[in-house]
Amino acid sequence: NPNLTPEEVTSFDLSVEWYFAEASVLSVGYFHKKRSDLFVSQQVDAYEDPTTGYRDLTDPCEDGGIFNPIADINVFGPDTGVGVCVPTSTTVNDTAETTQKGIEFAVQYDLAGFEDDLGWASGFGVIFNYTIQEFSGGEAVNTATSRANTVFGLTTGDEDINVTAVQGLIDLSENAYNFTLYYEKYGLSARARYTWREAYRSTDFGSTSSLPWGFPVVQEDRGQLNASVSYDVNDKLNIGLEAVNITESDVKQSCINEGGLLCYQGLTDRRITFGANYRF
């Protein structure tokens, strides 16, 4: 979009740290960002018949989208061939200011300072981070597709309904945290890390970037547990084992709102990798 103007961001951060023990720290930080002319994505979908799902096959596309003369009609028309109205997508400036603010907490603590008292157990430690934030403002809206509006009309009894929603900030979770338990001693390095984040809007729909109902999908709450262990056999050889998504946490995306109609589900598996490094 050649008419875009640069985003302007005024931000400040304030943090305090307390080193309360050897190799240990507690920190708290506050951040505040005010944006103007925020870049937001806008998609205009081609009209689809609410019964058949067929799109307009003639140029110009009077009910939305743009005519693509070489696109395969495929399932969007009663006959085969090329030429079909397709969605248009662009980036525009939000006309209203937006604000993002929040607090970050972090703590790291290990038992290295108690080696004389604890022996091998002095290799244990923990790391914890937590962020809480909120977003406000903005005027840019997403509009439901024609078929989505048909569904909304049938459920509300209003055939002329036109559903819109303020886009908000993409990929923002109001709450997120991670917790790590680790052990570092005698050439052994082991850690288990659990991460969790609250639901957030996303333009990453499954393996594509389309908006199936006209809105950025909602990536539902998700946590994941990873772990790894490695051992220095000698000064040159290191062997290790890594496990990703141990609990086989799947990916769920809702089409319109959190906990609503399911748009996509990824049945993710765990991944275990064994490796070795040798330095010559």
Buried (B, 14 or more C-beta within 10 A) or exposed (E): EEEEEEEEEEEEEEEEEEEEBEEBBBBBBEBEBBBBBBBBBBBBBBBBEBEEEBBBBEEEBEEBBEBBEEBEBEEBBEEEEEBBBBBBBEEBBBEBBBBBBBEBBBBBBBBBEBEEEEEEEBBBBBBBBBBBBEBEBBEBBBBBBBBBBBBBBEEEEEEEBEBEBEBBBBEBBBBBBBBBBBBBBEEEBBBBBBBBBBBBBBBBBBEEEEBBBBBBBBBBBBEBBBBBBBBBEEEEEBBBBBBBBBEEBEBBBBBBEEEEEEBBEEEBEBEEEEEEEEEE
